[in-house]
Amino acid sequence: MLSSQQVRLCVAVPLQSKQIQQRPNRVSCSANTVKQQLPSRRQLLEAAVLTAGISLLPPNLAQAADEGGLKQFKPNKQSTPSLRSGQISAENVYSFSIPTNWSQEQVANIKSGNFCMPRCDEPWTEFIFQNSGEGKLELTVAPLRRITQNPKASIDQVGSLDGIIESFGNFITGTYLEPDDVVSRDKKSVDGRTYYVFEANAPYGSNGAHTLTSVTTKDGNAYLFVVSANEKQWSKSQSKLRKLQESFRA
């Protein structure tokens, strides 16, 4: 019997024509053996992954992190109730950056829209990510029919900068938002789509005193991307939080 460290070289030896009718070819093995180190299970797995082109990284975060420790997040069609129902198209879906040290939080059924898809009349939460030492981000989506009769309206057709603050201020802070607490407001065009961008400092907000928000519309939905932090988180991670806000694409 061969040991686990040896492999014999065997060749099939053809028999004479008369013998072929009597029995199949016999197998002859040389006495020479080849000693080799058997590959480990990890080596076999890595080889299979390379052959098949499969990524070992978590789903939705298959890209390598950049120098700032951020990865692009893009959901698939099974990620949320809105994507599964088709309320949000899985083709050319939204994306944003996530720090590698942040965790995805579970969204409660009552907030996810799971009970009303695909015809939710109220806003719902798509995703929440956070890190207790750095901050939190939350993506909220609202059907445009709730705020306008034009399902294809761009954000500037829906309302002015001040008008959007009035309509969505409670989703930005978690409570309400006084116009005087908005530090800055701006309108930007990225890839042909208009985004309203806000920074607010609202100490009474349940999401944290500091918020960075991007708002836009697409395919009958309004998207509200909010990055928030308390004072301690803001002083430590302000630069990273600004990059998260700037990364959002509908």
C-alpha positions as CSV (number, residue, x, y, z in Angstrom):
1,M,0.0,0.0,0.0
2,L,1.4,3.5,-0.9
3,S,2.2,5.8,2.0
4,S,0.6,9.2,2.2
5,Q,3.9,10.8,1.1
6,Q,4.5,8.7,-2.0
7,V,3.0,8.5,-5.4
8,R,3.9,5.6,-7.7
9,L,4.1,6.2,-11.4
10,C,1.8,3.7,-13.1
11,V,1.4,3.1,-16.8
12,A,-1.0,0.8,-18.7
13,V,0.8,-2.0,-20.6
14,P,-1.0,-3.2,-23.8
15,L,-1.4,-7.0,-24.0
16,Q,-1.1,-9.2,-27.1
17,S,-4.1,-9.3,-29.4
18,K,-5.0,-12.8,-28.3
19,Q,-4.9,-11.7,-24.7
20,I,-7.2,-8.8,-25.2
21,Q,-10.2,-11.1,-25.7
22,Q,-9.4,-12.9,-22.4
23,R,-8.9,-10.0,-19.9
24,P,-8.4,-6.3,-19.8
25,N,-5.0,-4.6,-19.9
26,R,-2.9,-5.1,-16.8
27,V,-1.4,-2.2,-15.0
28,S,2.3,-2.1,-14.2
29,C,3.9,0.2,-11.7
30,S,7.5,1.2,-11.7
31,A,9.5,0.9,-8.5
32,N,10.5,4.5,-8.6
33,T,8.4,6.7,-6.4
34,V,7.9,10.5,-6.3
35,K,8.1,12.1,-2.9
36,Q,6.2,15.3,-2.6
37,Q,4.7,17.5,0.1
38,L,0.9,17.2,-0.1
39,P,-0.8,20.6,-0.4
40,S,-2.7,21.9,2.7
41,R,-6.5,22.4,2.7
42,R,-5.8,26.2,2.6
43,Q,-3.6,25.9,-0.5
44,L,-6.2,23.8,-2.2
45,L,-8.9,26.4,-1.4
46,E,-6.8,29.3,-2.6
47,A,-6.1,27.5,-5.8
48,A,-9.8,26.7,-6.4
49,V,-10.7,30.4,-5.7
50,L,-8.1,31.7,-8.2
51,T,-9.3,29.2,-10.8
52,A,-13.0,30.0,-10.4
53,G,-12.4,33.8,-10.0
54,I,-14.3,33.8,-6.7
55,S,-13.7,36.6,-4.1
56,L,-13.3,35.7,-0.5
57,L,-14.3,39.2,0.6
58,P,-17.8,39.8,2.1
59,P,-20.7,40.3,-0.3
60,N,-21.2,43.8,-1.6
61,L,-17.7,44.8,-0.5
62,A,-15.6,43.0,-3.1
63,Q,-13.3,45.8,-3.9
64,A,-10.0,46.4,-2.2
65,A,-9.9,49.2,0.4
66,D,-8.4,52.5,-0.7
67,E,-5.6,54.3,1.3
68,G,-8.2,55.7,3.7
69,G,-9.6,52.3,4.6
70,L,-12.8,52.8,2.6
71,K,-14.6,50.2,0.4
72,Q,-17.4,50.8,-2.1
73,F,-20.7,49.3,-1.0
74,K,-23.3,48.4,-3.7
75,P,-26.3,46.2,-2.7
76,N,-27.6,43.3,-4.8
77,K,-31.2,42.6,-5.7
78,Q,-31.7,40.5,-2.6
79,S,-30.3,43.0,-0.1
80,T,-33.5,44.9,1.0
81,P,-37.3,44.6,0.7
82,S,-37.3,47.5,-1.8
83,L,-34.8,45.8,-4.1
84,R,-36.5,42.4,-3.8
85,S,-39.9,43.9,-4.7
86,G,-38.5,46.0,-7.6
87,Q,-39.5,49.3,-5.9
88,I,-35.8,50.2,-6.4
89,S,-34.2,48.7,-9.6
90,A,-31.2,46.5,-8.9
91,E,-29.7,47.7,-12.2
92,N,-27.5,50.7,-11.8
93,V,-28.3,50.8,-8.1
94,Y,-27.0,53.3,-5.6
95,S,-23.6,53.0,-4.0
96,F,-21.5,54.6,-1.3
97,S,-18.2,54.1,0.6
98,I,-18.0,52.3,3.9
99,P,-15.0,52.2,6.3
100,T,-13.6,48.7,6.8
101,N,-14.0,49.0,10.6
102,W,-17.8,49.9,10.4
103,S,-20.5,47.3,11.0
104,Q,-23.9,47.0,9.2
105,E,-26.8,47.3,11.6
106,Q,-30.1,45.4,11.3
107,V,-33.0,47.5,10.2
108,A,-36.2,46.8,12.0
109,N,-39.1,45.5,9.9
110,I,-41.2,48.5,10.7
111,K,-38.5,50.8,9.3
112,S,-37.4,48.6,6.3
113,G,-40.7,48.8,4.5
114,N,-41.0,45.0,4.5
115,F,-44.7,45.1,5.2
116,C,-45.7,47.6,2.5
117,M,-43.5,46.9,-0.5
118,P,-43.8,47.6,-3.4
119,R,-46.3,50.4,-2.6
120,C,-45.0,52.1,0.5
121,D,-46.4,55.5,1.1
122,E,-44.0,56.4,3.9
123,P,-40.2,56.7,3.9
124,W,-38.2,53.6,4.7
125,T,-34.6,52.8,5.8
126,E,-32.4,50.9,3.3
127,F,-29.2,50.6,5.3
128,I,-27.5,51.6,8.6
129,F,-23.8,51.3,9.2
130,Q,-21.9,52.6,12.2
131,N,-18.9,52.5,14.4
132,S,-19.3,53.5,18.1
133,G,-16.1,55.5,18.0
134,E,-16.5,57.3,14.7
135,G,-20.2,57.8,13.7
136,K,-23.1,56.4,11.8
137,L,-24.6,56.6,8.3
138,E,-28.2,55.9,7.2
139,L,-29.9,55.7,3.8
140,T,-33.6,56.6,3.8
141,V,-35.8,56.5,0.7
142,A,-39.2,58.1,0.2
143,P,-41.6,57.6,-2.7
144,L,-41.8,60.8,-4.8
145,R,-45.6,60.5,-5.0
146,R,-45.6,61.5,-1.3
147,I,-44.2,64.9,-2.1
148,T,-44.9,65.7,-5.8
149,Q,-47.1,64.6,-8.6
150,N,-44.1,64.3,-11.0
151,P,-42.5,60.8,-10.5
152,K,-39.6,61.8,-12.7
153,A,-38.9,65.1,-10.9
154,S,-35.3,66.1,-10.1
155,I,-34.5,67.3,-6.6
156,D,-34.5,70.9,-7.6
157,Q,-38.0,70.4,-9.2
158,V,-39.2,68.9,-5.9
159,G,-38.2,72.0,-3.9
160,S,-35.6,74.5,-3.0
161,L,-32.8,73.9,-0.5
162,D,-34.8,75.5,2.3
163,G,-37.9,73.6,1.2
164,I,-36.1,70.2,1.4
165,I,-34.8,71.1,4.9
166,E,-38.4,71.8,5.9
167,S,-39.7,68.5,4.4
168,F,-36.9,66.2,5.5
169,G,-35.4,67.8,8.6
170,N,-36.7,65.2,11.0
171,F,-35.0,62.4,9.0
172,I,-31.7,64.3,9.1
173,T,-31.6,64.8,12.8
174,G,-34.0,62.2,14.1
175,T,-36.2,64.8,15.7
176,Y,-36.5,68.2,13.9
177,L,-34.2,70.7,12.3
178,E,-34.2,74.4,12.8
179,P,-33.1,76.4,9.7
180,D,-30.7,78.4,11.8
181,D,-28.8,75.1,12.7
182,V,-27.9,74.4,9.1
183,V,-24.2,75.3,8.8
184,S,-24.1,75.1,5.0
185,R,-26.3,74.2,2.1
186,D,-25.3,73.7,-1.5
187,K,-26.4,72.2,-4.8
188,K,-24.1,70.0,-6.9
189,S,-24.3,68.1,-10.2
190,V,-22.6,64.7,-10.4
191,D,-22.8,62.6,-13.5
192,G,-25.8,64.7,-14.7
193,R,-27.7,64.3,-11.4
194,T,-28.5,67.1,-9.0
195,Y,-27.7,66.6,-5.3
196,Y,-28.6,68.9,-2.4
197,V,-25.8,68.9,0.2
198,F,-26.3,70.0,3.8
199,E,-24.2,70.3,7.0
200,A,-26.0,70.9,10.3
201,N,-25.1,71.3,13.9
202,A,-28.2,70.4,16.0
203,P,-27.3,69.5,19.6
204,Y,-30.9,68.3,20.1
205,G,-30.7,65.7,17.3
206,S,-31.1,62.1,18.3
207,N,-28.7,61.0,15.5
208,G,-25.9,63.1,16.9
209,A,-25.2,66.9,16.9
210,H,-23.3,66.9,13.6
211,T,-24.9,65.7,10.3
212,L,-23.8,65.6,6.7
213,T,-26.6,65.0,4.2
214,S,-26.9,64.3,0.5
215,V,-30.4,64.4,-1.1
216,T,-31.4,63.5,-4.6
217,T,-34.1,61.8,-6.7
218,K,-34.1,58.9,-9.1
219,D,-36.8,56.7,-10.7
220,G,-39.7,57.9,-8.6
221,N,-37.8,57.9,-5.3
222,A,-36.1,60.5,-3.1
223,Y,-32.8,59.4,-1.5
224,L,-31.7,60.9,1.8
225,F,-28.1,59.8,2.7
226,V,-27.2,61.0,6.3
227,V,-23.8,60.7,8.0
228,S,-24.0,61.7,11.7
229,A,-21.7,62.0,14.7
230,N,-21.6,63.2,18.3
231,E,-19.0,65.8,19.4
232,K,-16.4,63.2,20.3
233,Q,-16.9,61.2,17.1
234,W,-16.8,64.4,15.1
235,S,-13.6,65.7,16.5
236,K,-11.9,62.3,15.8
237,S,-13.4,61.4,12.4
238,Q,-14.7,64.6,10.7
239,S,-12.5,64.1,7.6
240,K,-13.6,60.5,7.1
241,L,-17.2,61.3,7.6
242,R,-17.1,64.0,4.9
243,K,-15.6,61.4,2.4
244,L,-18.6,59.1,3.2
245,Q,-21.1,61.8,2.4
246,E,-19.3,62.8,-0.8
247,S,-19.2,59.1,-2.0
248,F,-23.0,58.6,-2.3
249,R,-24.3,58.1,-5.8
250,A,-27.9,57.3,-6.6
